[in-house]
Amino acid sequence: PASTPGQPAAASPIPARGTPDVVASPGPSGGARRHTPSSGVTVSDVASPSVPSLDADLRTKAEFSYNYELEAIVKSWIADTLNEDCFGETESFGEALRSGVILCRVVNKITPGTIAKINDSGIAFMQMENIANYLKGSVTLGLSRQDNFETPDLYKEKNLTLVLEQIYRLAQHVEKTGTFPHVPPIGKPKSQSMWARTLVENDDDLMVEEDFVLQGEHHAMLKWMNGVLHKAGKTEETVEDFRVLRSGLRILQLLEALTGGSVGGYERQPETLWHSMQNASQVFRFLSSQFFEKVPGCNRQNVLCGQSEQIYLLLQYIREKYDHDLYFKTELKDLIVRGERPGHGGDADGEWMEFAMQMADGDL
């Protein structure tokens, strides 16, 4: 299903009287924003679409079509085939395979010499050449060309679902031929992708059963989030459970309150599972656009399924990025642990230590 984009307010080309250095121009989401040439600062002017665009809807569908269970199976198969752990803890699936080196090694492990040369260079066109050689090697091993993905699907991460499915089909093909006994069999996923599940399951069916008990740090995180939302006038409700956040609405409102601007179009009255999927996707798109990295320990599907521990990690990430008070306290405590006084260095006297600890703990 696709939402109808809202109609953003038109930006006036005429500067306001008394502010000749302020010129209105279209913002990144279609709304207006103000440029102040003298200061070089861009200020969001919160005239953004109230609902996601058609392009955002298509991206949401693609994002929820990704099967994380299948990813784990494929990663395990690659590691077993090469007899080594190829995936670092901080690297995503796409990042680990992006150079094409690992995939080329897999093909050569199945049939040595299939790919004559594997480029170890970090140069883009050489990495893309590796990917192209892997795809040719897959066909040489008997996989249909129609099962292959396009190079940008992996290199630019345009469609990692196709990449995942292609590797899985290759592994299945190799297993079925029975001519490669040295290649381990690949497992089978027990569940469909989240997108496929939403077509046949109810909203509550997606909720993950968990034995999660709120601890002190969890209560503190919820208290912080509620404080930010209440202060910004986003809601008068008090969130007491991370699972309540699965619609994505409160998280997006939290981001708006912390940034003081728009986070893009989203469903402000989520009533369906699709609305929750749109909002969850928008949370991660916005964070990715701000910090150019993936959120560690949580993904959009964790949010949709109401997984408390992962949602807590998401909020922790957001707080570390936007809560300046927390940053100050963390840095201050670090100075105290090292026994340094800001601007002076060396040992701190007892009076300073006591004063600094009270500030860091929020007593002053």
C-alpha positions as MATLAB code, in Angstrom:
seq = 'PASTPGQPAAASPIPARGTPDVVASPGPSGGARRHTPSSGVTVSDVASPSVPSLDADLRTKAEFSYNYELEAIVKSWIADTLNEDCFGETESFGEALRSGVILCRVVNKITPGTIAKINDSGIAFMQMENIANYLKGSVTLGLSRQDNFETPDLYKEKNLTLVLEQIYRLAQHVEKTGTFPHVPPIGKPKSQSMWARTLVENDDDLMVEEDFVLQGEHHAMLKWMNGVLHKAGKTEETVEDFRVLRSGLRILQLLEALTGGSVGGYERQPETLWHSMQNASQVFRFLSSQFFEKVPGCNRQNVLCGQSEQIYLLLQYIREKYDHDLYFKTELKDLIVRGERPGHGGDADGEWMEFAMQMADGDL';
ca = [
       0.000    0.000    0.000;
       1.174    3.516   -0.719;
       0.410    6.680    1.188;
      -0.427    9.940   -0.511;
       2.248   12.529    0.151;
       1.106   15.676    1.915;
       1.168   19.024    0.207;
       4.108   21.050    1.542;
       3.736   24.755    1.927;
       5.168   26.706   -0.992;
       8.300   28.661   -0.208;
       8.067   32.390   -0.843;
      10.969   33.832   -2.901;
      10.498   37.249   -1.238;
      12.572   37.880    1.907;
      10.736   39.067    4.997;
      10.864   42.802    5.669;
      13.732   43.722    7.922;
      15.649   40.504    7.182;
      17.284   41.092    3.783;
      19.914   38.383    4.344;
      17.349   35.601    4.796;
      16.233   33.827    1.609;
      13.630   31.065    1.534;
      14.309   27.977   -0.549;
      12.893   24.459   -0.762;
      14.056   22.140    2.004;
      15.170   18.540    1.513;
      11.689   17.144    2.165;
       9.849   19.636    0.043;
       9.202   22.156    2.796;
      10.801   25.544    3.217;
      14.010   26.297    5.023;
      15.855   29.527    5.686;
      19.427   30.230    4.662;
      21.360   32.895    6.506;
      24.370   33.710    4.301;
      26.060   35.864    6.914;
      26.227   33.034    9.447;
      26.297   30.056    7.099;
      23.662   28.345    9.246;
      20.684   26.515    7.799;
      17.565   26.499    9.937;
      14.794   23.975    9.247;
      11.437   25.600    8.768;
       9.216   22.629    9.566;
       6.994   22.620    6.529;
       7.412   18.969    5.658;
       4.965   16.396    4.336;
       2.746   14.946    7.044;
       2.853   11.447    5.539;
       5.572    9.379    3.832;
       6.091    9.748    0.091;
       5.560    6.991   -2.468;
       9.325    6.562   -2.728;
       9.529    6.131    1.043;
       6.761    3.520    0.871;
       8.678    1.523   -1.723;
      11.822    1.703    0.371;
       9.895    0.561    3.433;
       8.628   -2.491    1.582;
      12.164   -3.344    0.440;
      13.575   -2.866    3.943;
      11.028   -5.168    5.536;
      11.517   -7.768    2.792;
      14.993   -8.391    4.191;
      15.158  -11.650    6.132;
      17.612  -11.430    9.042;
      17.262  -15.131    9.779;
      18.332  -15.924    6.213;
      21.237  -13.495    6.605;
      22.498  -15.434    9.644;
      22.211  -18.711    7.701;
      24.102  -17.338    4.690;
      26.835  -15.826    6.876;
      27.261  -19.147    8.663;
      27.487  -21.002    5.337;
      30.144  -18.626    3.992;
      32.172  -18.921    7.201;
      31.929  -22.738    7.131;
      32.837  -22.876    3.444;
      35.953  -20.746    3.913;
      36.623  -22.264    7.339;
      37.040  -18.838    8.912;
      34.978  -16.082   10.487;
      34.648  -13.502    7.716;
      32.250  -11.126    9.422;
      33.411   -8.656   12.042;
      31.220   -7.606   14.937;
      30.936   -4.019   13.717;
      30.538   -4.742    9.990;
      27.141   -5.210    8.436;
      26.446   -7.978    5.923;
      26.684   -5.566    2.996;
      29.850   -3.902    4.252;
      31.639   -7.225    4.712;
      30.844   -8.384    1.158;
      31.101   -5.024   -0.596;
      34.648   -5.511   -1.933;
      33.648   -8.803   -3.578;
      36.757  -10.519   -2.179;
      34.892  -12.902    0.142;
      32.410  -13.902   -2.556;
      35.198  -14.578   -5.072;
      36.983  -16.731   -2.509;
      33.780  -18.716   -1.960;
      33.518  -19.495   -5.696;
      37.169  -20.521   -5.844;
      36.697  -22.675   -2.755;
      33.893  -24.531   -4.514;
      35.890  -24.926   -7.737;
      39.513  -23.740   -7.520;
      40.659  -21.416  -10.293;
      37.181  -20.368  -11.408;
      38.132  -16.717  -10.817;
      41.668  -16.165  -12.057;
      42.378  -12.944  -10.178;
      40.864  -11.428   -7.037;
      41.556   -7.726   -6.553;
      42.576   -6.820   -3.002;
      42.624   -3.103   -3.807;
      40.272   -0.638   -2.166;
      39.695    1.112   -5.498;
      36.002    1.167   -6.380;
      36.142   -0.166   -9.949;
      38.360   -3.079   -8.875;
      35.913   -4.030   -6.126;
      33.051   -3.855   -8.600;
      35.100   -6.030  -10.944;
      35.334   -8.600   -8.148;
      31.557   -8.611   -7.789;
      31.119   -8.992  -11.561;
      33.600  -11.895  -11.564;
      31.721  -13.541   -8.706;
      28.465  -13.320  -10.680;
      30.157  -14.831  -13.742;
      31.632  -17.532  -11.521;
      28.183  -18.332  -10.141;
      26.929  -18.907  -13.692;
      29.972  -21.076  -14.402;
      29.001  -23.210  -11.419;
      25.565  -23.707  -12.986;
      23.418  -20.975  -11.445;
      20.972  -19.279  -13.803;
      21.793  -15.728  -14.876;
      18.268  -14.779  -13.886;
      19.131  -15.617  -10.289;
      21.984  -13.105  -10.233;
      21.769   -9.634   -8.757;
      23.240   -6.484  -10.302;
      26.599   -5.140   -9.101;
      25.077   -1.947   -7.566;
      22.691   -4.101   -5.518;
      25.701   -5.066   -3.424;
      28.280   -2.344   -3.988;
      25.849    0.507   -3.367;
      23.557   -1.648   -1.200;
      20.606   -0.881   -3.452;
      18.982   -4.256   -2.838;
      20.694   -6.534   -0.341;
      17.664   -8.815   -0.354;
      18.551   -9.884   -3.910;
      22.169  -10.395   -2.847;
      21.113  -12.546    0.075;
      18.757  -14.655   -2.032;
      21.343  -15.141   -4.791;
      23.965  -16.499   -2.393;
      21.362  -18.764   -0.822;
      20.339  -20.127   -4.245;
      23.982  -20.711   -5.147;
      24.525  -22.677   -1.947;
      21.373  -24.724   -2.596;
      22.451  -25.406   -6.198;
      25.906  -26.551   -5.112;
      24.345  -28.832   -2.513;
      21.837  -30.351   -4.961;
      24.458  -31.223   -7.590;
      26.213  -33.508   -5.128;
      29.551  -32.962   -6.897;
      31.073  -30.730   -4.231;
      31.290  -32.854   -1.072;
      33.833  -30.485    0.465;
      31.225  -27.683    0.538;
      28.991  -27.744    3.630;
      25.190  -27.783    3.212;
      23.254  -24.636    3.949;
      20.474  -24.402    6.518;
      16.888  -23.472    5.821;
      15.096  -20.458    7.300;
      12.143  -21.258    9.540;
      10.289  -18.017    8.913;
       9.519  -15.697    6.023;
      10.632  -12.103    5.715;
       8.813   -9.566    7.848;
       7.077   -8.174    4.758;
       5.755  -11.601    3.755;
       4.559  -12.231    7.308;
       2.598   -8.999    7.427;
       0.494  -10.181    4.477;
      -0.847  -13.179    6.375;
      -0.384  -12.440   10.083;
      -2.121  -10.063   12.458;
      -0.376   -7.177   14.191;
      -0.186   -8.963   17.545;
       1.245  -12.098   15.913;
       4.457  -10.206   15.188;
       5.030   -9.337   18.835;
       8.018  -11.277   20.121;
       7.475  -13.102   23.387;
      10.214  -12.118   25.763;
      11.230  -12.553   29.358;
      12.302   -8.958   29.857;
      12.318   -7.211   33.223;
      12.904   -3.473   33.458;
      16.085   -2.677   35.390;
      17.340    0.607   36.782;
      18.969    1.753   33.536;
      15.777    0.969   31.622;
      13.619    3.025   33.984;
      16.142    5.863   33.715;
      15.964    5.770   29.920;
      12.156    5.871   29.900;
      12.198    8.728   32.410;
      14.575   10.691   30.191;
      12.477   10.074   27.074;
       9.234   11.037   28.810;
      10.877   14.192   30.131;
      11.986   15.261   26.651;
       8.579   14.543   25.109;
       6.657   16.331   27.874;
       8.941   19.374   27.813;
       8.540   19.692   24.048;
       4.760   19.326   24.317;
       4.716   16.262   22.083;
       2.472   14.248   24.388;
       1.073   14.194   27.898;
       1.197   10.415   28.062;
       3.903    8.612   30.010;
       5.568    5.630   28.365;
       6.256    2.888   30.892;
       7.167    0.024   28.556;
       9.509   -0.145   25.564;
       7.039   -2.320   23.664;
       4.637    0.617   23.489;
       7.153    2.282   21.144;
       6.746   -0.301   18.376;
       4.579    2.031   16.273;
       7.598    4.332   15.908;
       5.515    7.437   16.636;
       7.021    8.361   20.008;
      10.559    7.719   18.763;
      10.052   10.088   15.828;
       8.535   12.684   18.155;
      11.548   12.260   20.424;
      13.876   12.954   17.492;
      11.861   16.040   16.559;
      12.068   17.303   20.142;
      15.833   16.719   20.321;
      16.648   18.237   16.934;
      14.108   21.055   17.007;
      13.136   20.349   13.410;
      11.434   17.954   11.050;
      12.460   14.321   10.682;
      10.546   13.879    7.427;
       7.095   12.555    6.669;
       5.582    9.962    8.968;
       2.238    8.694   10.222;
       1.179   10.827   13.176;
      -1.841    8.633   13.907;
      -0.607    5.089   13.229;
      -3.569    2.750   13.145;
      -2.338   -0.144   11.003;
       0.672   -2.409   10.847;
       1.743   -0.666    7.637;
       1.794    2.683    9.439;
       4.092    1.226   12.100;
       6.388   -0.156    9.404;
       6.572    3.250    7.736;
       7.423    4.978   11.002;
      10.028    2.407   12.041;
      11.744    2.781    8.675;
      11.706    6.561    8.931;
      13.443    6.421   12.317;
      16.426    4.576   10.857;
      16.505    6.570    7.624;
      16.680    9.808    9.573;
      19.454    8.554   11.869;
      21.390    7.230    8.878;
      21.122   10.612    7.147;
      22.430   12.329   10.271;
      25.339   10.075   11.227;
      26.062    7.943    8.126;
      26.187    4.735   10.127;
      23.951    1.887   11.200;
      22.448    1.812   14.679;
      24.279   -0.895   16.639;
      22.149   -3.597   18.205;
      18.778   -2.629   16.735;
      17.000   -2.590   13.391;
      13.556   -1.556   12.152;
      12.227   -5.084   12.482;
      13.210   -5.212   16.169;
      11.119   -2.080   16.694;
       8.108   -3.459   14.830;
       8.242   -6.677   16.870;
       8.407   -4.738   20.131;
      11.726   -6.217   21.281;
      12.448   -4.312   24.475;
      16.215   -4.820   24.779;
      16.828   -3.742   21.181;
      14.536   -0.717   21.510;
      16.431    0.259   24.660;
      19.696    0.113   22.661;
      18.115    2.349   20.005;
      17.114    4.934   22.619;
      20.567    4.699   24.165;
      22.106    5.447   20.768;
      19.791    8.419   20.249;
      20.551    9.796   23.696;
      24.303    9.480   23.232;
      24.062   11.371   19.950;
      21.725   14.186   20.978;
      21.738   14.604   24.763;
      24.418   17.228   25.405;
      23.887   17.081   29.173;
      24.682   13.368   29.128;
      27.787   14.021   27.041;
      28.983   16.658   29.504;
      28.432   14.380   32.485;
      30.193   11.483   30.793;
      33.210   13.615   29.925;
      33.278   15.094   33.404;
      33.225   11.691   35.075;
      36.009   10.574   32.774;
      38.113   13.516   33.938;
      37.378   12.620   37.539;
      38.424    9.014   37.022;
      41.698   10.239   35.533;
      42.095   12.671   38.445;
      42.277   15.700   36.164;
      40.786   19.138   36.523;
      39.487   20.626   33.248;
      41.979   23.151   31.933;
      44.618   22.315   34.546;
      45.495   18.621   34.462;
      47.242   16.754   37.228;
      45.750   15.745   40.555;
      42.447   17.272   41.597;
      41.916   18.361   45.171;
      39.165   16.852   47.312;
      36.902   19.899   47.088;
      36.961   19.868   43.283;
      36.340   16.118   43.188;
      33.289   16.418   45.421;
      31.917   19.356   43.444;
      32.489   17.643   40.086;
      30.901   14.376   41.182;
      27.808   16.223   42.398;
      27.517   17.953   39.013;
      28.045   14.729   37.097;
      25.409   12.927   39.149;
      22.915   15.750   38.632;
      22.833   16.882   42.276;
      23.781   20.451   41.317;
];
